[in-house]
């Protein structure tokens, strides 16, 4: 993986989730080599019996992503990318068209926090030479397990989910994995102490919502929304910090 920080350009190796592999292993898309000739040994080959063919990278914690550059295969079969979709955290961010890939690559702007990147093909085979992610690295762990949890009702048919710590903790980002009807979760407000850091904007198919760049020391995280939509368990909320 390639990350561009504010001052330096550094190279990192972060774990990829290797899915449906053949001889073109998934890790070859993050080996630092953009050579698109399959015979050179640095191109993935993902194969599926149906249309659900994909390559996916999952970070251990949310990362600030400025942009992603995807390099394609060049010796043949480039049309297999036609119609492939690009996703950040299961939200479609764009589509591939082989004729529009200048210099055999396509760039996607992000400018936000994300935890997973996926390229999903329209047919049974998918080839990727390299996936470059530019942004700023975060190595925080989930500290949610050390918090106390509570749920309460508030006025006007709303409910509040709360996590508290005895001592102030540095909080970098919050991840909510919502598994119920996402329409009911729309508009839920997210706070650290009494500072609102964002609201949930529900999207079809999206179950992970990330609020990043918080950078401060706090003793409480709370979610405020409708009673019907507050179907949340403690393990559904991850707080990354120290």
N, C-alpha and C positions, 0 to 999 in steps of 0.2 A: 504494500500500500504506500502511496505517496501523499504526504500531508504538507501543506504550506502554512507555517505559523506566521505570526506577525513579523518576525525578524529573520527567521531562518527557514531553509528547506530541509526537512529531515525525512528519513526513510524508516518506516515501521513495518513490522510483521504482526498483523492481528489475525485472529482465528477466523477461518471461513467455515461455514457449514457445508460439507461436501455431499451433494445430493445427486442421486442417479448418475453415477460415474461410469464411464467406460475407459478406454485407454487415454483419452484426452481429459485427464483428471481436473476437477474443479479448481484446485489450487493454482493451476497454471495461469489463471486469469489474474493472479496477484503475485506473480513471481518477478515483476519488474521489467519484463521483456515484452515489447509491443510488436515484435515480429509476427506478422499474420500468416506466414507460410506454415502450414500444418506440419510439413516434414521437418521443420526446424525444431519442433518439439515443445513449443510454448503456446499452443492453442487448445482450448477446451473442446471436448466433443460430448455434448449431452444428448441423450437419446431416450425417447419415450414412445410407447406403443400408440398413444393418442396425441391430442393437441396440447396436453398439459406438460410442456417441457420448459424447464426453467433453470437458471443459475442464481444462487442466493448467497449473500454475504451478511453475517450477523455480528455486530460488535458487542462486546461484553457490557457496555454501558453507552448511553447517548453521547454522540459526538457532534461538534459543530461542523457542518458540511457546507462549504462554499460552492463547490461544483463537482461534478463527476464526469469523467471522460471515458467512453467505452470504445475500444479498438476492435475491429472486426477481422475476420479471416480474409486473406488476399489472394491465395493461390487458386481458389475455386469456391463455389457454393455460397457466394456472398448473398445471393437472393434469399437464402434461408432466414436472413434477418428481416426481410420485408414483413411489416406488420407486427414485429415483436414490440412488446410494451416495456417501458422502464418504470419501476416503482421505488418509492421511498416509503418504508413502513406501510406497505400495502396500499398506498395511494398512487394512482397512475400519474406520472410526471411528464410523459412524452412517448413518442412512437418512433421506430426505426424505419427508414426507407433507404435501401441500398444506394439508389441514385443520388441521394442527398448527403451521403457520408463523405465529406471532403477529407482527403488524406486518409481514407479508410477509418475514420473515427467520428464519433458524435459526442457533443458536449451538452450536459444538462445543468442548468443553474438551480441551486438549492437555497443557499443563504439562510440556513436554519438548522435546528437540531434533528438528528435522525439516528436510528439504531439498526435498520436493516435496509439493504439494497438488493433489488431483484430485477433480473431481465427474464421476461416470460415470452417464449416463442409461440408463433401461431401454428406450428406444425411439429412433427415428431423429432426434429433434429435442430440443434442450436450450437453455434461455434462462436467463441469469444477469445480474442488474443490477449486482451488486458483490460482491467478496470482500474482506473486511477481515481482516487478520492482526495480532493484538496480541501483542507480545512484546518481546524485546531484540535489537537489531541486532548482527551480527558481520560483519566485513569481512576476515577472514583468508584467506590464500591457501594452496593445497596445497603443503607443503614436503617432501612425500614424495620428490620427484625428487632432492633433495640428500642423501638418506640412503644408507647402504650396507645391503645386504640379505643375510640368511643364513637357512638352514633346517637344523635338526638334529634328531636323534632323542634322546629322553630316556627314562628308565626307565618301565616299565609300559605299553609300547605307545603312548606319547604322542609328539607331535612339537611343535617350537617354531619359529615364524616370527619373525624379528627384524629391526628397522630401527634403525640407529644413526647418530648424528651426532658429529662430532669435538668440537663445542662445545654447551653446553646451549641448547636452543631453547624458546621459549614455545609451549606446546601448548594449544589451546582445545578441539579436538574430533577424533575419529577416525571415519572412515567406512570400513566394510568392504563391498565389493560381491562377494557370494559367488555363484558361478555353477554350482556343482556341487550334489550332493544335500544339501539343507539339513538333513535329519535327522541326517546324520553330523557336521554343524557345531555341533549343539546342545551347549551346555555349554562351548564354547570360552571360555577366560578371557583377558581383555585387561588388559595391564599397561603403565604408564609407569614406567620404571626398575623398582623392586621393589614399586610400589604398584598393587594391583588396582583397576581403574576400572569393571569390570563383567563380565558373562558373556552370551554369546549365548543368547537364548531363541528357538529356531527356530519360525517360523510358516509355514504353507503359503502359497506365493506370494510370500513376502517374501525378497528377495535383498539388500536394503540394510540394514545395521545401524549405528546411529550411537551413539557414546558421547561425550557433550558435558559442558560445564561443568568441564573438567579444571583449567584455569587454573594453570599452573606451568611451571617451566623444567626440562627433562629432556633426556637424551642418548639414550634408548632407548625404543622401543615394541616390545612382543612379544605374540604370541598363542600360547597353549598349549592343545592339544586332541588328539584322537585322530589317529593317523597316517592313517587312512582319510579323515578329514574335513579334513585340512590341505591341501586342493587350492587353494592360493592363489599368485597371481603378484604381483610387486611393484606392478603397476598396479592391483591390486584393493584396495589399502589406501591411503586418502587421509588425510593428517595435516594439519589446518588449524592454522596458527599463524604464527610469525615468528622 
